[in-house]
Amino acid sequence: MASVDYFERKLDDKRRLTIPAELRAEFAGGVVITRGFGSYLHIYPVIVWDHDVEEALDGDILDERIADLNAKFRTGKTEATLDAKQGRITIEQHLLDYAGINRSVVCVRTGKYWRLTAG
């Protein structure tokens, strides 16, 4: 079976994104949603955030590059869990505004995390 590396969705009226059934196990432990490097969002499985991102952000306290990355990814960071019935996560309005997302979303796997852009 081929892996899912791309999907498109429309957010519902409550700003919920439905995760494809094939990907729900990846996010079963929870989801971290942050601003991306550009005008888009990153969605991380909690385990990736905890083991990879946190480790990368835990650098030299006087390293300005590390400080800038911390500010970028922690500003507006939210955590969510998939709802049990339909595998949805709610995306906060301030993050949608940052990424210019109204309703249509394009999701692309970028290694261990996902990039969400306006569709």
LOVEXVO-857515 format. One record per residue (C-alpha): x, y, z; residue in one letter. Coordinates in steps of 0.02 Angstrom, whole numbers, m for minus. Example, Ala and Ser with C-alpha at 12.3 -4.5 7.8 and 13.67 -1.06 7.14 Angstrom:
BEGIN
REC     px     py     pz kemi
REC    615   m225    390    A
REC    684    m53    357    S
//
This chain:
BEGIN
REC     px     py     pz kemi
REC      0      0      0    M
REC     67    171    m46    A
REC     90    297     94    S
REC    m12    456     97    V
REC    103    607     73    D
REC    m24    736     13    Y
REC   m206    776     42    F
REC   m329    919     21    E
REC   m474    959    134    R
REC   m598   1095    177    K
REC   m608   1150    358    L
REC   m781   1139    432    D
REC   m870   1286    514    D
REC   m782   1250    679    K
REC   m607   1259    600    R
REC   m585   1070    608    R
REC   m472    976    487    L
REC   m514    794    453    T
REC   m358    686    449    I
REC   m367    543    322    P
REC   m402    375    402    A
REC   m235    307    338    E
REC   m141    439    441    L
REC   m238    437    604    R
REC   m122    313    690    A
REC     23    433    658    E
REC    m68    568    757    F
REC   m149    455    888    A
REC    m37    522   1027    G
REC    m85    702    988    G
REC    m41    843    872    V
REC     65   1000    888    V
REC     21   1143    770    I
REC    143   1287    744    T
REC    185   1426    625    R
REC    298   1369    485    G
REC    455   1447    414    F
REC    348   1547    292    G
REC    163   1588    278    S
REC    104   1412    314    Y
REC     83   1296    463    L
REC    173   1142    526    H
REC     81    995    602    I
REC    186    874    702    Y
REC    139    711    787    P
REC    173    745    972    V
REC    309    612    975    I
REC    403    701    835    V
REC    385    869    924    W
REC    444    797   1090    D
REC    591    697   1022    H
REC    651    795    870    D
REC    592    975    878    V
REC    615   1003   1065    E
REC    789    929   1053    E
REC    833   1045    909    A
REC    764   1196   1003    L
REC    863   1154   1160    D
REC   1027   1229   1105    G
REC   1151   1353   1176    D
REC   1056   1481   1280    I
REC   1156   1622   1200    L
REC   1137   1563   1020    D
REC   1028   1693    934    E
REC    981   1574    794    R
REC    912   1449    921    I
REC    821   1591   1010    A
REC    743   1647    845    D
REC    685   1470    806    L
REC    609   1453    980    N
REC    515   1617    958    A
REC    454   1565    785    K
REC    391   1392    831    F
REC    326   1428   1006    R
REC    228   1585    961    T
REC     49   1527    944    G
REC     94   1342    964    K
REC    m57   1236   1005    T
REC    m86   1054   1045    E
REC   m237    953    994    A
REC   m302    776    995    T
REC   m399    689    859    L
REC   m582    672    898    D
REC   m627    490    916    A
REC   m766    480    787    K
REC   m702    572    634    Q
REC   m516    601    663    G
REC   m526    790    663    R
REC   m416    922    742    I
REC   m464   1102    776    T
REC   m346   1235    711    I
REC   m347   1399    807    E
REC   m402   1554    712    Q
REC   m239   1649    744    H
REC   m141   1510    657    L
REC   m260   1508    509    L
REC   m242   1697    495    D
REC    m52   1683    499    Y
REC    m55   1558    355    A
REC   m191   1646    256    G
REC   m302   1493    265    I
REC   m488   1523    248    N
REC   m567   1354    217    R
REC   m470   1252     88    S
REC   m310   1170    149    V
REC   m170   1080     58    V
REC    m68    962    168    C
REC    101    894    114    V
REC    217    779    210    R
REC    387    860    230    T
REC    486    723    315    G
REC    423    687    490    K
REC    294    827    491    Y
REC    162    907    380    W
REC    153   1077    296    R
REC    m20   1156    284    L
REC    m52   1293    157    T
REC   m204   1382     90    A
REC   m285   1283    m50    G
//
